[in-house]
Protein backbone atom coordinates (compact mmCIF):
# COMPACT_ATOMS: atom_id res chain seq x y z
CA UNK A 1 0.00 0.00 0.00
CA UNK A 2 1.16 3.51 -0.79
CA UNK A 3 2.29 5.11 2.50
CA UNK A 4 0.63 8.37 1.45
CA UNK A 5 -2.73 6.64 1.83
CA UNK A 6 -2.15 6.57 5.59
CA UNK A 7 -2.96 10.30 5.45
CA UNK A 8 -6.53 9.50 4.39
CA UNK A 9 -9.23 8.59 6.89
CA UNK A 10 -12.76 7.33 6.49
CA UNK A 11 -14.99 7.56 9.52
CA UNK A 12 -18.77 7.16 9.26
CA UNK A 13 -19.16 9.82 11.98
CA UNK A 14 -17.05 12.44 10.18
CA UNK A 15 -18.17 14.14 6.95
CA UNK A 16 -20.78 11.48 6.25
CA UNK A 17 -18.06 8.84 5.88
CA UNK A 18 -16.42 10.55 2.93
CA UNK A 19 -12.64 10.10 2.61
CA UNK A 20 -10.89 13.04 4.29
CA UNK A 21 -7.36 14.11 5.01
CA UNK A 22 -6.61 12.58 8.40
CA UNK A 23 -7.23 14.98 11.27
CA UNK A 24 -9.28 17.38 9.14
CA UNK A 25 -12.73 17.60 7.63
CA UNK A 26 -11.31 18.33 4.19
CA UNK A 27 -12.68 15.87 1.66
CA UNK A 28 -10.30 14.16 -0.72
CA UNK A 29 -12.82 14.88 -3.48
CA UNK A 30 -12.65 18.62 -2.71
CA UNK A 31 -8.88 18.61 -3.20
CA UNK A 32 -9.19 16.64 -6.44
CA UNK A 33 -11.94 18.98 -7.69
CA UNK A 34 -9.73 22.01 -7.06
CA UNK A 35 -6.79 20.42 -8.85
CA UNK A 36 -8.98 19.35 -11.77
CA UNK A 37 -10.29 22.90 -12.15
CA UNK A 38 -6.76 24.26 -12.51
CA UNK A 39 -5.93 25.31 -8.96
CA UNK A 40 -2.25 24.61 -8.37
CA UNK A 41 -0.84 23.05 -5.22
CA UNK A 42 0.56 26.33 -3.90
CA UNK A 43 -2.85 28.03 -4.23
CA UNK A 44 -4.52 25.10 -2.52
CA UNK A 45 -2.05 25.20 0.39
CA UNK A 46 -2.61 28.94 0.76
CA UNK A 47 -6.40 28.46 0.81
CA UNK A 48 -6.16 25.55 3.28
CA UNK A 49 -3.09 26.22 5.46
CA UNK A 50 -3.75 23.10 7.56
CA UNK A 51 -2.86 20.97 4.53
CA UNK A 52 0.63 19.92 3.55
CA UNK A 53 2.02 19.07 0.14
CA UNK A 54 2.00 15.41 1.23
CA UNK A 55 -1.73 15.68 2.00
CA UNK A 56 -2.37 16.85 -1.56
CA UNK A 57 -0.22 14.02 -2.92
CA UNK A 58 -2.18 11.61 -0.71
CA UNK A 59 -5.44 12.84 -2.25
CA UNK A 60 -4.02 12.25 -5.73
CA UNK A 61 -2.77 8.80 -4.71
CA UNK A 62 -6.21 7.95 -3.33
CA UNK A 63 -7.85 9.05 -6.56
CA UNK A 64 -5.40 6.93 -8.56
CA UNK A 65 -6.12 3.91 -6.37
CA UNK A 66 -9.86 4.37 -6.75
CA UNK A 67 -9.46 4.60 -10.53
CA UNK A 68 -7.80 1.19 -10.48
CA UNK A 69 -10.61 -0.30 -8.42
CA UNK A 70 -13.74 1.39 -9.75
CA UNK A 71 -14.74 2.56 -13.15
CA UNK A 72 -16.66 5.69 -13.99
CA UNK A 73 -18.60 5.34 -17.20
CA UNK A 74 -17.54 8.03 -19.65
CA UNK A 75 -19.23 8.25 -23.05
CA UNK A 76 -16.96 7.21 -25.91
CA UNK A 77 -16.72 9.78 -28.65
CA UNK A 78 -17.39 8.52 -32.11
CA UNK A 79 -15.27 10.07 -34.86
CA UNK A 80 -17.39 12.09 -37.28
N, C-alpha and C positions, 0 to 999 in steps of 0.2 A: 504494500500500500504506500502511496505517496505520503511522505511525512507532512506535507503541507495540509493534507486533509484533516490532520489532527486539530487544525485551527477552526474547523467547521463543527458546529453542534446542532443537533436536532432534538428538541425537547417539546413534547406535546403541550406543555404549559407555558411555553414562550413563543410568541409570534405565531400562534396557531399551528405549531409544529413545523413551520417552514425552516429550511436550513439557514442558519445565521453564522456570522463570525462569532466564534466562541467569546463569551463574556460581554457581548453586545446584543442589541436588538436590530442589527443591520442585516437585512436579508442578503443572501448570496445573489439572488435574482436581481436585486436593486443594483448591486455593483456591476453585474454583467450587463444590465440594461444601460447603465451610464456608459460603460466602455463601448457597447455596441452603437450608441448614439454619437460617439466621437469624443467623449470626455476622456482626457488623458489621465494617467495615473497621478501625476502631480496635482492636477485640478481636483481629482477625487480625494486625495489625501488632505488638501486644503479645506475642502467642504466637510470632510469627516475626519477631524484631527485624531480621533481615537483609533483610527485604522493605521496599519503599517503597510509597507510595500508587500510584505510577506502575506498579509491578510488578502490583499488584492490578488496576488498570485494563487493563493489558496482557493479563492472564488473561481478563478479561471480553471484551476486543476479540477475542481468539483464539477464545473460545467463540462469539461472534457471527459471526465469519468462518466457522467450521466449520458453523454452522447454515445459512449461505447455501449451502454446498457439499455438505453431506451431510444426509440426512434420517433421523431416528430415528422408527420407526414407533410411533405412540401410538394405542391403541384409541379409536375415536370413540364417544362416548356417544350412545345413542339415547334420545330423550325418551320418558318413560313415558306 
